[in-house]
Amino acid sequence: MSLGEGTEVLRACWPCALILVRLRFFLKRPPHEAATLEAPTGGFVLIHPGKSDPRFSPLPRQCSCPGLEPPHRTLDAISDRPSALARSTPTLSHDFQRAVTEIKLRSPIEDVVRGYVSDLKQRGSGRLWEACCPFHSEKTPSFKVDPAKGTWHCYGACAEGGDQISFVMTINAWSFMEALQQLADSTGVELPKKTGRDDSERGPDPAYDVLRRAAQFYAEALHGPEGGQARDYLAARGFTAETQKSFRVGYSPAAGQALVDWGRREQLPFELLEKVGLLRKNDRGRPFDFFRGRLMIPIADDRGRTVGFGARRLGGDAGGPKYINTAETPLFKKSRLIYGLDLSLREARREGHLILVEGYTDVMAAHQAGLARVGAVLGTSTTNDHARLVRKSGARRVSLVFDGDSAGAKAARRALHGLLPLDLELDLVTLPTGQDPCDILLGGGSEAFLAEIETGRNWFEQSLTRLATLRGAELSRAVDDLLALVQRIQSPVHRNSLWEQLAQQLGISKADLKDQWRKSAEGKHQERRAASTFSPREVAPETPAEPLQEPALKRRIDPQVAQVARAFGEIIGAVLLDSSLVPLAKPMAKFCQEPDLKQILELVLEMYEDEHQAIDVTSVLSGLGDCPARVRVTSLAVHAESASSPKDLMDGALGYLNKRRGARQRLNLEGQARTLEQQLSQARGEDARAIKTELEETLGALRLLLQAEHPPSEPEGSRHSHKADSHGSFHSQADELHSSPALHPVDK
């Protein structure tokens, strides 16, 4: 049918279309002015004249059936234009997509993975390469690489997968652009500008570059004539040359002008060197080195970029504190850094365990001993940013290692502060007095240190043990400190359980304990904050500036919603294996509400419009770019491979979704019929006749829906068997409503 200018189209489920068509009778429309066309989805499309028609306004403008499908909106002024899904993922430029494809072609996936997983081997004469998964501990290899498809997947506990870019992202905990840039550098492919990105990813920040070069300058100075004292210190502590190189340890010359002169030679602006904390000016405006005569330890962020330095005083120099750090700069903020995390991420993720210590040399000694899941918080309370870094490591257990003296107890409390909101197993490890991790590791190796780690106890149990040794005012203060930590826990059930344990330990009622908390300084502070934010909770835990978002929210999910998402996932898996099935998926795609799956479906439909574009796992991953949905793609394809065929998987998923849509439509029509029956029982005259007509048409739509679901060829008894099914007795209800006395008193 050709549509004239100004014509409007309303897409609706077919029961609603029937109801809309009947309105032409109320409006006295001639039959040719409203028509229904069968839509590809099995529904109907209602077409009527444009807005200039004075009879247009009473016509409903959308079908709002609840359930799987969203409201269908009116499309204005259509002239033979096909509808399209709204694109919710940013479109990559063609040049950028070509560069991504070229990078992947030049980086065979087995070579990329083998660069990180040394035991990756081709098993027999098959096409797959196998190894133990690098992302979790296992003895039987479940990690497989398929060079033909350009993908990898873990068939074990973590069930992760993807392409070359996904692997580099996951193994290094990098962003998409960081991983892509690394692969681009290794293959010599130049990345063009990525459409829709901000300017923050245009080339390296000069501040990072100057810090990297300064670290190299200090490392060279360590092996120069003035670095003898620093070399002697490292040798006395037992640090090997390999460890010094891995951690890029260096030395800052004592004269105070070495870095100034270096900056002039390198033609680096003083303002930049001052901005990153390397130089300062004296009262006369003369620049000087901030670090002088110290052992230099570069501090990197979780991406391995140098952001500052820790500097240790050497024995012969009695001036200044033992350790100094770079002053706070835009790049160096202690509250956002865990020293050594860039080198610890891989093992922490694989073991599910992260060990946090106090000092730089503790971390260096651990890595030298072969224990690469150790990092250090830089002498500050842990923060929400630290918590995000710990969560990024994938660790499910964190061990906090501190000295056994009072200073160690305070340090432990500071470390717990930011980590308690996470759902983690937190252990406190108290070392014997006079020993630190560095001494244990360099003296007894990783075995001796891990033996100490295993003596650690749950943080709350250890805190209760400490309370048992205190009395009077000291006990009261310790209880206040402990309650402040308990309030950091996000789960109300867990928090309440700890309150009860503490009350039982102290031999007082929970009410008395809460009374003490309310009177404490921290308790009053939290209550004031709760009142100012109108929080309904009795005692509000400290609210982070940016609420922590757990990757897996522990909430109850409607099983039907989960099943719908599963069905859409199976549709995607089927088209990834057989792109000829895309036309079958297209009509249903607009009903997908799960964001990740919706983005993948949108991309697949867009790719299908390009006859030269192949549709498979690796091309979809490339097209998604840094969209978070890319982590789902490989798992969907792997699940689809377990089906008897992609077509069978598609048919099963579409069958379920269509059945669910029908059930929702029946519920909607049933509710409309009951409402009309109630209105009819109270209506009189012309209103009653109009409602009666509307009710009869609604019941007619119900019968049509039942006939579509239960063709006449079925035994008669099978229809009535629906009276007891989970969807309700629509057939019998339609009959009952039709015979209701409310349909007849029209002339009262």
RAHUFEN-V126483 format. One record per pair of residues at least 12 apart in sequence whose C-alpha atoms are under 6 Angstrom apart, sorted by the first residue. I is the first residue (numbers start at 1). J is the second residue. D is the distance in whole Angstrom. If there is no record, write none. Layout:
<<I:J:D> <I:J:D>>
This chain:
<<3:79:6> <6:50:5> <6:77:5> <7:49:5> <7:50:5> <7:77:6> <8:50:6> <8:76:5> <8:77:6> <9:47:5> <9:74:6> <9:75:6> <10:46:5> <10:74:5> <11:45:5> <11:72:6> <12:63:5> <13:43:5> <14:43:4> <14:44:5> <15:701:6> <34:47:6> <34:48:5> <35:47:6> <41:587:6> <67:664:6> <69:591:5> <92:195:5> <93:195:5> <96:192:6> <96:194:6> <109:150:6> <109:164:5> <119:131:6> <128:145:6> <128:146:5> <129:144:6> <129:145:5> <130:143:6> <130:144:5> <131:143:5> <135:349:6> <135:350:4> <136:350:4> <137:350:6> <142:154:6> <142:155:5> <142:156:5> <151:163:5> <161:634:5> <162:634:5> <165:179:6> <176:626:5> <211:306:6> <212:306:6> <218:250:4> <218:251:5> <218:252:6> <219:249:6> <219:250:4> <221:251:6> <222:250:5> <222:251:5> <230:295:6> <249:296:6> <249:297:5> <250:296:5> <251:294:6> <251:295:5> <251:296:5> <252:292:5> <252:293:5> <252:294:5> <253:292:6> <253:293:5> <254:292:4> <254:293:4> <256:288:6> <256:289:5> <256:292:6> <257:288:6> <257:289:6> <259:289:6> <277:326:6> <278:290:6> <294:311:6> <294:312:5> <294:313:5> <295:311:5> <295:312:5> <296:311:5> <297:309:6> <297:310:5> <302:341:6> <302:342:4> <303:342:6> <304:342:5> <307:331:5> <307:332:5> <308:326:6> <308:332:6> <309:325:6> <309:326:5> <310:324:6> <310:325:4> <311:323:6> <311:324:5> <334:378:6> <336:385:5> <336:386:6> <338:376:5> <338:377:5> <339:375:5> <339:376:5> <340:375:5> <341:375:5> <344:372:5> <344:373:5> <345:393:5> <347:373:5> <348:373:5> <348:395:6> <349:393:5> <349:394:5> <349:395:6> <352:395:4> <352:396:5> <353:395:5> <353:397:5> <353:398:6> <354:373:5> <354:395:6> <354:398:5> <355:374:5> <355:398:6> <355:399:5> <356:374:6> <356:375:5> <356:376:5> <356:400:5> <357:376:5> <357:401:5> <358:376:5> <362:437:5> <362:438:4> <363:375:6> <365:438:6> <365:441:6> <369:445:6> <369:446:5> <381:414:4> <381:415:5> <382:415:5> <382:417:6> <382:418:4> <383:418:4> <384:418:6> <387:418:6> <387:419:5> <396:424:5> <397:424:6> <397:425:5> <398:426:5> <399:426:6> <399:427:5> <399:428:6> <400:428:5> <400:429:6> <401:429:5> <402:430:5> <403:430:6> <403:431:5> <404:430:5> <404:431:6> <404:433:6> <420:488:6> <420:489:5> <421:488:6> <421:489:5> <421:490:5> <426:458:6> <427:456:6> <427:457:5> <427:458:5> <427:459:5> <428:456:5> <428:457:6> <428:459:5> <429:456:4> <487:541:5> <488:541:5> <567:653:5> <571:650:5> <573:636:5> <573:637:5> <573:640:5> <574:640:6> <574:646:5> <574:650:6> <576:616:5> <576:617:6> <596:629:5> <673:695:6> <676:695:6> <681:742:5> <685:746:6> <685:747:6> <688:746:5> <689:746:6> <692:743:6> <699:734:6>>
